[in-house]
Amino acid sequence: MGEFETKTSLARTAPAFISGLVILLVSVIAAVIFAKTLAKPVRRISESALTVRSGDLGAVEDLPSNHIRELDDAARSFNEMVHGLRDRDMIRETLGRYVPERVAETLLKGGGELSPEETVASVLFSDIEGFTAMTQDLGPQGTVEVLNAYFSAMVEILEDHGGVVTQFQGDGILATFNVPIVAEDHAEKALGAAREMIDACRTHTFAGRRLGCRVGINTGSVIAGAVAANDRLTYTVHGDAVNLAARLEALNKDLGTRILVSGSTAALVQSHELAARGTQAVRGVASEVEIFELVVPESG
């Protein structure tokens, strides 16, 4: 009877064992499926975050909604963040078309405000030699192509030296050093930029045209700030220091020089060779101005 009872007991417990095993297997399979279901959106968030980190916001696609509330909230928040970053980039890019890029960044950081300031800065003014005759020779289309190539090259040089281009005036460029970006050695940087600008004109062509440029640099007090008219924003600098830089640039033509520097700038410079050119009466300035020439060897 003992053997019979054992077999009977096994016969009774077998279905329960099999049922338990089936339930266990189903649970394991369900857990695996759930884990995969959970892992997929988490992996997408992770991959999208890496794309955002690389700076390629245009390649980030919106994350889909999810039936799991927590994951759905995470996806929605992530999408809103990406949209906000795209909007910020668009604003920076749009602002950068009208004001210098560094000014645009300062405006964004300041919530759209850029307070006017009075400070000492080195001001650089340059123009193209023989520009009027060139425009008559090239015509409108050719002139624009040459100017675009020239301005692109000069702006790159100026920004590499810490300068901020505030205005294009015909063929002229007005750039500042120490405002709005602070630089203790602003006079040195301005002269370094001027020298490289002259070298670039000697060694490069712009839209197939060889150009010569002249530069005037002065250091003094300026008032800088963003001004607007009819919702159009312009960042600019004002003051006698700006006017003198422009006057020095024009004086190059009379003296047969390329780069003229005021005495106030020369007093701050040690790493560049300067040749004294005496004092000159400058239009718009009450007293004569001490002038120096930045020596730029023909070899560059």
C-alpha positions in Angstrom: 0.0 0.0 0.0 2.9 2.3 0.7 4.1 2.3 -2.9 0.5 2.8 -4.1 0.0 5.8 -1.8 3.2 7.4 -3.0 2.2 7.1 -6.6 -1.2 8.5 -5.8 0.4 11.4 -3.9 2.7 12.2 -6.9 -0.3 11.9 -9.2 -2.1 14.5 -7.1 0.8 16.9 -6.8 2.1 16.7 -10.4 -0.6 19.1 -11.8 0.2 21.6 -9.0 3.9 21.4 -9.7 3.4 21.8 -13.4 1.0 24.7 -12.9 3.6 26.4 -10.6 6.3 25.8 -13.2 4.2 27.3 -15.9 3.4 30.3 -13.7 7.1 30.7 -13.0 8.0 30.5 -16.7 5.3 33.0 -17.6 6.5 35.4 -14.9 10.1 35.1 -16.1 9.0 35.7 -19.7 6.8 38.6 -18.6 9.6 40.1 -16.6 12.0 39.9 -19.6 9.4 41.4 -21.9 8.7 44.2 -19.4 12.5 44.8 -18.9 12.9 45.1 -22.7 9.9 47.4 -22.9 11.3 49.5 -20.1 14.9 49.5 -21.5 14.0 50.7 -25.0 12.7 54.2 -24.0 15.4 54.6 -21.4 18.0 53.7 -24.1 16.5 56.2 -26.5 16.6 59.0 -23.8 20.3 58.1 -23.2 21.2 58.1 -26.9 19.3 61.4 -27.4 21.1 63.0 -24.5 24.5 62.0 -26.0 23.4 63.7 -29.3 22.4 66.8 -27.4 25.8 66.8 -25.6 27.6 66.7 -29.0 25.8 69.9 -29.9 23.9 68.4 -32.9 20.4 69.5 -31.9 19.1 69.2 -35.4 19.6 65.4 -35.3 17.6 65.0 -32.1 14.1 63.6 -32.8 11.2 64.0 -30.4 10.9 61.1 -28.0 7.5 59.3 -28.3 5.0 59.1 -25.5 4.9 56.1 -23.3 2.1 54.3 -21.5 4.3 54.2 -18.3 3.6 57.6 -16.7 7.1 58.1 -15.3 8.7 57.4 -18.7 6.1 59.6 -20.4 6.9 62.5 -18.1 10.6 62.0 -18.7 10.2 62.0 -22.5 8.0 65.1 -22.4 10.4 67.0 -20.2 13.3 66.0 -22.5 11.5 67.1 -25.6 10.7 70.5 -24.0 14.4 70.9 -23.0 15.6 70.2 -26.6 13.0 72.7 -28.0 14.2 75.3 -25.6 17.8 74.7 -26.6 16.9 75.0 -30.3 15.0 78.3 -29.6 18.0 79.6 -27.7 20.4 78.7 -30.6 18.0 80.4 -33.1 17.9 83.5 -31.0 21.7 83.6 -30.6 22.1 83.0 -34.4 19.6 85.7 -35.2 21.1 88.2 -32.8 24.5 87.4 -34.2 23.5 88.7 -37.6 22.9 92.2 -36.1 25.3 92.4 -33.2 28.7 90.8 -32.6 28.4 87.1 -31.5 30.0 87.9 -28.1 27.5 90.7 -27.6 24.7 88.4 -28.4 25.9 85.9 -25.8 26.2 88.6 -23.2 22.6 89.7 -24.0 21.3 86.2 -23.6 23.1 85.7 -20.3 21.8 89.0 -19.1 18.2 88.3 -20.0 18.2 90.6 -23.0 19.8 93.5 -21.2 23.2 95.0 -21.9 23.8 98.1 -19.8 25.8 100.9 -21.3 29.3 101.4 -19.8 32.1 103.9 -20.0 35.5 102.3 -19.9 39.0 102.6 -21.4 39.4 100.6 -24.6 41.7 100.3 -27.6 39.8 101.2 -30.8 40.9 100.0 -34.2 39.7 101.5 -37.4 40.7 100.2 -40.8 39.7 100.7 -44.5 40.7 99.5 -47.9 43.2 101.5 -50.0 41.8 102.8 -53.2 38.3 101.5 -52.5 36.4 104.1 -54.6 38.4 103.3 -57.7 38.0 99.6 -57.1 34.2 99.8 -57.0 34.2 101.6 -60.4 36.3 98.8 -61.8 34.5 95.8 -60.3 30.9 97.0 -60.5 28.3 96.2 -57.8 28.4 92.4 -57.9 32.2 92.2 -57.9 32.5 94.8 -55.2 30.2 92.9 -52.9 32.0 89.6 -53.5 35.4 91.2 -52.7 34.1 93.0 -49.6 32.5 89.8 -48.3 35.7 87.9 -48.7 37.8 90.7 -47.2 35.5 91.3 -44.2 35.3 87.5 -43.4 39.1 87.3 -43.3 39.5 90.5 -41.3 36.8 89.7 -38.7 38.4 86.3 -38.1 41.8 87.9 -37.4 40.2 90.6 -35.1 38.2 88.0 -33.1 41.3 85.7 -32.8 43.0 88.6 -31.1 40.1 89.3 -28.8 38.6 92.2 -30.7 34.9 92.8 -31.3 33.8 94.3 -34.6 31.0 96.8 -33.8 30.5 98.4 -37.2 31.1 98.1 -40.9 31.2 101.5 -42.6 31.4 101.1 -46.3 34.8 99.5 -46.7 35.8 100.4 -43.1 35.9 98.2 -40.0 35.5 99.5 -36.4 36.6 97.1 -33.7 37.1 97.5 -30.0 39.4 95.7 -27.5 38.5 95.6 -23.8 34.8 96.2 -24.4 32.5 94.4 -24.2 35.1 91.6 -23.6 37.5 92.6 -20.9 41.2 92.2 -21.8 44.0 93.7 -19.7 46.4 93.7 -22.6 44.0 95.3 -25.1 46.5 97.6 -26.7 48.9 94.7 -27.4 46.0 92.7 -28.9 44.9 95.6 -31.1 48.4 96.0 -32.5 48.8 92.2 -33.0 45.5 92.2 -34.9 46.6 95.2 -37.1 49.8 93.6 -38.0 48.2 90.3 -39.0 45.6 92.3 -41.1 48.4 94.0 -43.0 50.2 90.6 -43.5 47.0 89.0 -44.8 46.5 91.7 -47.4 50.1 91.2 -48.5 49.9 87.5 -48.9 46.2 86.8 -49.9 43.7 87.8 -52.5 40.0 88.4 -51.7 37.6 87.0 -54.4 40.7 87.1 -56.7 41.5 90.7 -55.9 44.7 92.0 -54.2 43.9 94.6 -51.6 45.8 97.0 -49.3 44.5 98.2 -46.0 45.4 101.0 -43.6 44.8 101.0 -39.8 44.5 103.6 -37.0 44.6 102.6 -33.3 43.8 104.8 -30.3 43.3 104.0 -26.6 41.0 106.1 -24.5 37.6 106.4 -22.8 34.6 105.2 -24.8 30.9 104.8 -24.1 29.6 101.4 -25.3 26.2 100.0 -25.3 23.3 98.5 -27.3 21.0 101.1 -28.8 17.8 100.4 -30.6 15.4 102.2 -33.0 12.1 100.6 -34.0 13.1 97.4 -32.4 16.4 97.1 -34.3 19.4 96.5 -32.1 22.9 97.9 -32.7 25.9 97.6 -30.4 28.2 100.6 -30.8 30.9 102.8 -29.2 31.1 106.5 -28.9 33.6 109.1 -27.9 36.6 111.1 -28.9 38.8 107.9 -28.7 36.8 106.4 -31.5 37.0 109.5 -33.7 40.8 109.7 -33.2 41.3 106.1 -34.3 39.4 107.0 -37.6 41.5 110.2 -38.0 44.7 108.2 -37.6 43.6 105.7 -40.2 43.1 108.5 -42.7 46.4 110.1 -41.8 48.2 107.0 -43.1 47.5 108.2 -46.6 49.3 111.5 -46.0 52.3 109.9 -44.3 52.6 106.9 -46.6 52.2 104.5 -43.7 50.1 101.4 -43.0 49.4 101.4 -39.2 49.4 104.6 -37.1 49.1 104.4 -33.3 48.4 107.2 -30.8 50.7 108.0 -27.9 48.2 106.7 -25.4 48.2 103.3 -27.1 52.0 103.3 -27.5 52.5 103.8 -23.8 50.8 100.5 -23.2 52.7 98.5 -25.7 56.0 96.6 -25.1 56.0 93.7 -27.5 55.8 95.6 -30.8 58.3 97.8 -32.5 57.1 101.4 -32.8 58.7 104.3 -34.7 58.0 107.8 -33.5 56.4 110.1 -36.1 56.3 113.2 -34.0 53.2 115.2 -33.3 50.4 116.0 -35.7 47.5 118.3 -35.8 44.4 116.1 -36.1 41.1 117.4 -37.3 38.6 117.4 -34.4 41.3 117.3 -31.7 42.2 120.5 -29.9 45.9 119.7 -29.3 48.4 118.0 -31.4 48.6 114.2 -31.1 51.7 112.2 -30.6 51.9 109.6 -33.3 53.8 106.3 -33.7 54.1 103.9 -36.7 53.9 100.2 -36.1 56.8 98.7 -37.9 55.8 95.7 -40.0 58.7 94.1 -41.9 58.0 93.4 -45.6 58.5 89.7 -44.8 55.5 89.9 -42.4 
